[in-house]
C-alpha cells in the first residue's frame, strides 16, 4: 500500500526536485527558512495565501498539494 504524502512532504519533494534549499525557497516565497521548515515538518499550517504561493511557484495545483487530486502538475500546455 502506498503511503500518502502530507502537504509538507509534497513541498519538500518539490523543493528538492528543483535543487532548492529551504532558505532559497523561503526567499522566493517571501517566507523565512524556519517557516518553510515548519511547513515541511507539519508544525505550521499554511494559510490560503501560502498554499497559493507554493502552488504557483512550483506550477502545481493547490488540489495536488492538499491531497485532493492524485495528479501532480497541471496538464501540459
C-alpha positions as CSV (number, residue, x, y, z in Angstrom):
1,X,0.0,0.0,0.0
2,X,1.3,3.4,-1.0
3,X,1.7,6.0,1.8
4,X,0.0,9.3,1.1
5,X,2.4,12.2,1.2
6,X,1.4,15.1,3.5
7,X,1.3,18.7,2.4
8,X,4.7,19.3,3.9
9,X,6.2,16.2,2.3
10,X,5.0,17.3,-1.1
11,X,6.6,20.8,-0.6
12,X,9.8,19.1,0.4
13,X,9.8,16.8,-2.6
14,X,9.0,19.7,-5.0
15,X,11.8,21.8,-3.4
16,X,14.3,19.0,-3.6
17,X,13.4,18.3,-7.3
18,X,14.3,21.9,-8.0
19,X,17.5,21.6,-6.0
20,X,16.5,24.5,-3.7
21,X,17.4,24.9,-0.1
22,X,14.8,25.9,2.4
23,X,16.4,29.4,2.5
24,X,16.2,29.8,-1.2
25,X,12.5,28.7,-1.3
26,X,11.7,31.0,1.6
27,X,13.2,34.0,-0.2
28,X,11.3,33.1,-3.4
29,X,8.1,32.9,-1.4
30,X,8.8,35.8,1.0
31,X,9.0,33.4,3.9
32,X,11.7,32.6,6.4
33,X,13.7,29.4,6.3
34,X,12.1,28.5,9.6
35,X,8.6,28.8,8.2
36,X,9.5,26.6,5.2
37,X,11.0,24.1,7.6
38,X,7.9,24.1,9.8
39,X,5.6,23.7,6.8
40,X,7.7,20.7,5.6
41,X,7.6,19.1,9.1
42,X,3.9,19.7,9.6
43,X,4.5,22.1,12.6
44,X,2.8,25.0,10.8
45,X,-0.5,25.0,9.0
46,X,0.0,27.2,5.9
47,X,-2.5,30.0,5.1
48,X,-4.5,30.0,1.9
49,X,-2.0,32.7,0.7
50,X,0.9,30.4,1.5
51,X,-0.7,27.5,-0.4
52,X,-1.4,29.6,-3.4
53,X,2.1,31.0,-3.5
54,X,3.6,27.5,-3.2
55,X,1.3,26.1,-5.9
56,X,2.1,29.0,-8.3
57,X,5.8,28.8,-7.6
58,X,6.0,25.1,-8.4
59,X,3.3,25.2,-11.1
60,X,1.2,22.6,-9.4
61,X,-2.5,22.7,-8.4
62,X,-3.5,23.5,-4.8
63,X,-5.6,20.4,-5.0
64,X,-2.5,18.3,-5.5
65,X,-0.7,19.9,-2.6
66,X,-3.7,19.4,-0.4
67,X,-4.2,15.8,-1.4
68,X,-7.5,16.3,-3.2
69,X,-6.2,15.2,-6.6
70,X,-3.7,12.5,-7.4
71,X,-2.1,14.3,-10.3
72,X,1.0,16.4,-9.6
73,X,1.3,19.1,-12.3
74,X,-1.2,20.9,-14.4
75,X,-1.7,19.2,-17.8
76,X,0.9,20.1,-20.4
77,X,0.3,23.4,-22.1
